[in-house]
């Protein structure tokens, strides 16, 4: 399977007043075409910082010190802020743990999805944009798209807001979707619906996903490959079934043993 995005020996430094000098140390991984790759670990392991580095959204005073993030022949770390703004959303989309991070509470959700087209596809007519917004809402299984486009975020449930965030991220057909804890704030039943939707969209759209999660049960349901992180470093990686059934690192075994309810199944497919 061909490599779509490659991180090579990435180092990210924290500010001098932080509790440690680095957020990421010598991080190397590859994302393949049409793959769902999970990055798992406890809070502070560096998984969300990895997502932020890919998106060019590192916090102020947090800087890459070495390495590269290569996508479509370009090192994302070398892009200007303007180039990053063009790539972000158009080539690489992102959904967040809290969809309100990406949604403006003062604007109708239809207008917020339309904004993606107006920014990245300015030649589209407003009629075309409106039609595409409705189609996107259908794609993410919003029950009444025509009514939903007129709603404000606070009028929707958490699961519906996450679907709106997903529709917005997919608007201009990115090659990669970075999902940072996208279901951790949702009820279990809604989690299952969103996970099934992501798997379906991967198959239909040919997406590659970087799925950030602390929940090993979630990772078992959706991921082809697992990256286990601890203290800013990768300690283990491999196919999902291999990591779950034959963990090599003590930290991976510790995470598995601490996972409540071992009734979930891992597919070797």
C-alpha positions as CSV (number, residue, x, y, z in Angstrom):
1,X,0.0,0.0,0.0
2,X,1.5,3.4,-1.0
3,X,2.5,6.0,1.5
4,X,0.4,9.2,1.5
5,X,2.0,11.1,4.4
6,X,5.3,10.5,6.1
7,X,6.7,11.9,9.3
8,X,10.4,11.5,9.7
9,X,12.4,12.0,12.9
10,X,10.1,14.8,14.1
11,X,11.0,16.7,17.2
12,X,8.8,19.3,18.9
13,X,10.1,21.4,21.8
14,X,8.1,22.8,24.6
15,X,8.8,26.2,26.2
16,X,11.4,26.5,28.9
17,X,8.8,26.8,31.7
18,X,7.2,23.5,30.8
19,X,7.5,20.3,32.9
20,X,9.7,18.7,30.3
21,X,11.8,20.0,27.3
22,X,10.0,18.2,24.5
23,X,6.5,17.2,23.3
24,X,7.6,14.8,20.6
25,X,11.0,13.0,20.2
26,X,12.3,11.5,17.0
27,X,8.8,10.6,15.8
28,X,8.6,8.6,12.5
29,X,5.5,7.1,11.0
30,X,3.8,6.6,7.6
31,X,0.1,6.9,6.7
32,X,-0.9,4.8,3.8
33,X,-3.6,5.4,1.1
34,X,-7.1,4.4,2.3
35,X,-5.9,3.5,5.7
36,X,-7.3,4.2,9.2
37,X,-4.3,4.6,11.5
38,X,-4.9,5.0,15.2
39,X,-2.6,6.9,17.5
40,X,-3.2,5.7,21.1
41,X,-1.8,6.6,24.5
42,X,-2.7,8.3,27.8
43,X,-3.1,12.0,28.3
44,X,0.2,13.7,27.7
45,X,1.6,11.0,25.5
46,X,1.9,13.3,22.5
47,X,-0.9,12.0,20.3
48,X,-2.8,15.3,20.0
49,X,0.5,17.2,19.6
50,X,1.2,14.9,16.6
51,X,-2.2,15.9,15.1
52,X,-1.4,19.6,15.7
53,X,2.0,19.3,14.1
54,X,0.4,17.8,10.9
55,X,-2.2,20.5,10.8
56,X,0.2,23.4,11.5
57,X,-1.7,24.2,14.6
58,X,1.0,23.9,17.3
59,X,0.4,26.1,20.3
60,X,2.3,29.4,20.6
61,X,5.9,28.8,21.9
62,X,5.8,25.2,20.8
63,X,8.1,24.6,17.8
64,X,9.3,21.8,15.7
65,X,13.1,21.5,16.1
66,X,13.9,18.7,13.7
67,X,12.5,16.3,11.1
68,X,9.9,16.6,8.4
69,X,6.2,15.9,7.6
70,X,6.0,15.1,3.9
71,X,2.7,15.1,2.0
72,X,2.3,15.3,-1.8
73,X,6.0,16.1,-2.2
74,X,6.0,19.0,0.2
75,X,7.4,19.3,3.7
76,X,4.5,20.8,5.7
77,X,6.8,22.2,8.2
78,X,8.3,24.5,5.5
79,X,5.0,26.0,4.3
80,X,4.2,29.6,4.9
81,X,1.2,30.5,7.0
82,X,-0.8,31.4,3.9
83,X,0.2,28.1,2.2
84,X,-0.9,26.2,5.4
85,X,-4.3,28.0,5.3
86,X,-4.8,26.8,1.8
87,X,-3.8,23.2,2.5
88,X,-5.6,23.0,5.8
89,X,-9.1,22.0,4.9
90,X,-8.5,21.6,1.2
91,X,-5.9,18.7,1.4
92,X,-6.1,17.7,5.0
93,X,-9.2,18.1,7.1
94,X,-9.7,17.8,10.8
95,X,-12.5,17.0,13.3
96,X,-12.1,17.7,17.0
97,X,-13.2,16.1,20.3
98,X,-15.5,19.1,20.9
99,X,-17.1,20.1,17.6
100,X,-17.8,23.5,19.0
101,X,-14.0,24.1,18.5
102,X,-14.6,24.3,14.8
103,X,-18.2,25.7,14.8
104,X,-19.2,29.3,15.4
105,X,-22.1,29.5,17.8
106,X,-23.4,32.7,16.2
107,X,-23.7,31.3,12.6
108,X,-26.1,28.8,11.1
109,X,-24.5,25.5,10.4
110,X,-25.3,25.6,6.7
111,X,-23.4,28.9,6.3
112,X,-20.4,27.4,8.2
113,X,-20.2,24.5,5.8
114,X,-20.7,26.8,2.8
115,X,-17.8,28.9,4.0
116,X,-15.4,26.0,3.1
117,X,-16.6,26.1,-0.5
118,X,-16.4,29.9,-0.7
119,X,-12.9,29.8,0.7
120,X,-11.4,26.9,-1.3
121,X,-13.8,26.7,-4.4
122,X,-14.5,30.4,-5.1
123,X,-15.7,29.8,-8.6
124,X,-18.7,27.8,-7.5
125,X,-22.0,29.7,-7.7
126,X,-24.0,30.1,-4.5
127,X,-26.7,27.7,-5.9
128,X,-24.0,25.0,-6.4
129,X,-22.6,25.6,-2.9
130,X,-26.1,25.3,-1.3
131,X,-26.7,22.0,-3.2
132,X,-23.4,20.6,-2.1
133,X,-24.0,21.6,1.5
134,X,-27.3,19.6,1.4
135,X,-25.6,16.6,-0.2
136,X,-22.9,16.6,2.5
137,X,-25.5,16.6,5.2
138,X,-27.1,13.6,3.6
139,X,-23.7,11.9,3.3
140,X,-23.1,12.2,7.1
141,X,-26.7,11.0,7.8
142,X,-28.3,14.1,9.1
143,X,-32.0,13.3,9.2
144,X,-33.5,16.6,7.9
145,X,-30.8,18.5,5.9
146,X,-33.1,21.3,4.7
147,X,-34.1,22.2,8.3
148,X,-30.6,21.6,9.7
149,X,-28.9,24.1,7.5
150,X,-30.9,26.8,9.2
151,X,-30.1,25.7,12.7
152,X,-27.5,27.1,15.1
153,X,-25.0,24.7,16.7
154,X,-26.6,24.9,20.2
155,X,-29.9,23.7,18.7
156,X,-28.3,20.3,17.8
157,X,-27.3,17.3,19.8
158,X,-23.6,16.4,20.4
159,X,-23.8,13.7,17.9
160,X,-25.4,16.0,15.3
161,X,-22.7,18.6,15.9
162,X,-20.0,16.1,15.4
163,X,-21.6,15.1,12.1
164,X,-21.7,18.8,11.1
165,X,-18.0,19.1,12.0
166,X,-17.4,16.0,9.8
167,X,-19.4,17.5,6.9
168,X,-17.4,20.7,7.2
169,X,-14.1,18.8,7.2
170,X,-15.1,16.8,4.1
171,X,-16.5,19.7,2.2
172,X,-13.7,20.1,-0.3
173,X,-12.7,16.5,-0.5
174,X,-9.4,16.3,1.5
175,X,-7.1,13.3,1.0
176,X,-6.5,12.9,4.7
177,X,-8.8,13.4,7.7
178,X,-7.3,13.9,11.2
179,X,-9.8,13.0,13.9
180,X,-8.7,14.0,17.4
181,X,-10.7,12.1,20.0
182,X,-13.9,12.5,17.8
183,X,-16.2,10.3,19.8
184,X,-14.9,10.5,23.4
185,X,-17.5,13.1,24.4
186,X,-20.4,11.1,22.9
187,X,-22.7,8.5,24.4
188,X,-21.8,4.9,23.6
189,X,-24.7,4.5,21.2
190,X,-23.8,7.7,19.3
191,X,-20.1,6.7,19.3
192,X,-21.0,3.5,17.4
193,X,-22.9,5.5,14.8
194,X,-20.1,8.0,14.2
195,X,-17.5,5.2,14.0
196,X,-19.6,3.3,11.5
197,X,-20.0,6.5,9.5
198,X,-16.2,7.1,9.4
199,X,-15.6,3.6,8.3
200,X,-18.3,4.0,5.6
201,X,-16.9,7.3,4.4
202,X,-13.4,5.8,4.2
203,X,-14.7,3.1,1.9
204,X,-16.8,5.4,-0.3
205,X,-14.5,8.3,-0.6
206,X,-11.1,6.6,-0.4
207,X,-10.1,8.7,2.6
208,X,-7.0,8.1,4.8
209,X,-7.6,8.8,8.5
210,X,-5.3,9.5,11.4
211,X,-7.5,8.6,14.4
212,X,-6.4,9.9,17.8
213,X,-7.9,8.2,20.8
214,X,-7.1,7.1,24.4
215,X,-9.8,4.4,24.1
216,X,-8.4,1.0,23.0
217,X,-11.9,-0.4,22.5
218,X,-12.7,2.4,20.0
219,X,-9.4,1.7,18.2
220,X,-10.2,-2.0,17.9
221,X,-13.4,-1.2,16.1
222,X,-12.1,1.1,13.3
223,X,-8.3,1.0,12.8
224,X,-6.2,-1.0,10.4
225,X,-3.0,-0.1,12.3
226,X,-2.1,1.1,15.8
227,X,0.6,3.5,16.9
228,X,1.2,3.4,20.6
229,X,2.8,6.6,22.1
230,X,4.2,7.3,25.5
231,X,6.0,10.5,26.6
232,X,6.3,11.9,23.1
233,X,7.7,8.7,21.6
234,X,6.4,5.7,19.7
235,X,6.9,2.6,21.7
236,X,5.0,0.1,19.5
237,X,3.3,0.0,16.2
238,X,1.7,-2.7,13.9
239,X,-1.5,-4.1,12.5
240,X,-4.4,-3.7,15.0
241,X,-4.9,-7.4,15.6
242,X,-1.1,-8.0,16.2
243,X,-0.8,-5.1,18.7
244,X,-3.9,-6.3,20.6
245,X,-3.2,-10.1,20.5
246,X,0.6,-10.0,20.8
247,X,1.7,-6.7,22.4
248,X,5.5,-6.4,22.5
249,X,6.0,-3.4,24.8
250,X,5.2,-3.4,28.5
251,X,3.3,-0.1,28.2
252,X,1.0,-1.5,25.5
253,X,0.3,-4.5,27.8
254,X,-0.4,-2.1,30.6
255,X,-2.9,-0.1,28.5
256,X,-4.7,-3.3,27.4
257,X,-4.9,-4.6,31.0
258,X,-6.4,-1.3,32.1
259,X,-9.1,-1.3,29.5
260,X,-12.4,-2.1,31.1
261,X,-14.5,-4.9,29.6
262,X,-12.5,-7.1,27.2
263,X,-15.6,-8.2,25.3
264,X,-14.6,-6.3,22.1
265,X,-13.2,-8.2,19.2
266,X,-10.4,-7.3,16.9
267,X,-10.6,-8.3,13.3
268,X,-7.5,-9.6,11.5
269,X,-8.8,-8.4,8.2
